[in-house]
């Protein structure tokens, strides 16, 4: 599967549980929506993913990637130490200038 560089870097960072590399995939003013919460800016995103990694030890396996205009979706099998693991989740991404501007995770 051919992923944009920043999406491939996001998957690699997640699979290495590297919260700093994960956060570096985002623009300084990026927004993440996950589990009913909003995380604003790179510092909040770094803190959120660090806590999530400690709690869930999440790994991602990309299943599909579609990019039609501004609609960018990565579908991945996600496993970890959470109830219902593994799950298939959709990562709705807004990519701007080679970085992620927004991410919304849905089931």
N, C-alpha and C positions, 0 to 999 in steps of 0.2 A: 504494500500500500504506500502510495506516495503522499507523505504529509508535508505541509509547510514546515520549514526549519523550526519555527517557534513552537509548533504543536508537537513535533518530534522531541524537542528539548523538554517540553512540559511532561510528556509521558516518561521520558528517561529520568527526569528529576523525581517524579512521583515513585517510580519503581525503585529508585535508590534511596527513597525517603529523605531526600535532600531539600529541605524547606527553603534554603537560600537560593539554590538554583531554580526551584519552582517559582519563587517570587520574582526572580530576574526575568522571567518570561513575560511579565506584566509591565505596562506603562506605569509611571509614577502615580497617575490619577485613575488607575483602573478600578473597576468594581467587580466583586464576586458575589453571586447569589447562590446560597447552598443551605439546605436544611432549614429554610424559613428565615435565614439571617442574611444581612447585607454586610459586606466587608469593603471598606473604602480605602483606596490607596495601597501602595506597595507594602508599607510597614504593617498595616492591618492584615493584609493578605499573607505576609510572611508569618505573623503570629497565629493566624487561623490555621494555616496548613501545618505548622509545627505542632500545634495542639492536636489536630486531626491525625497526623502521622503517629504521634505517641499513643493516641487512643485506639486507632483502627488498623495501623500497619497496612495501609491500602496499596494494592498493586493494580495496574491497568493493563488490559490487553485490547488494543484497538481492533474493532471489528469492521467498521466502515467509516468513511470520511466523505462528506459532501460539501461542496462550496458552490453555491449558485448566487451570484451577486453578493450581497452583504450577508446572506444566510449561510453560515458555516456551522456544521454539526459533526462532532466526533462521537461515534457510538463505541462504547468500550465495555468489556466485561471487567467488573471491578470486584476484587476479592480482598478479604482482610478479616479482622477480628470483630466483625459486626454481625448482628442478627440478619439472617437471610443471605449471607455470603455464599456464592457470588451473585451479584446483580448485574444487569445490563443497564447502564446509564447513558444519557445523552448530555454531551458538553456543548452548549450553544455558545459559540465564540464570536466576538467582534475583533478582527485583526486590523491594526492600523500601524503602518510604518514598521512592520516586522515584529511588533509586540502585541500582546493581548490587551485590548481596551476594556473588554467585559467578558465575563464568563457566567453562565447560568447552568447549573446542574439540575437535570430532571430525570425522572424515572421512565 
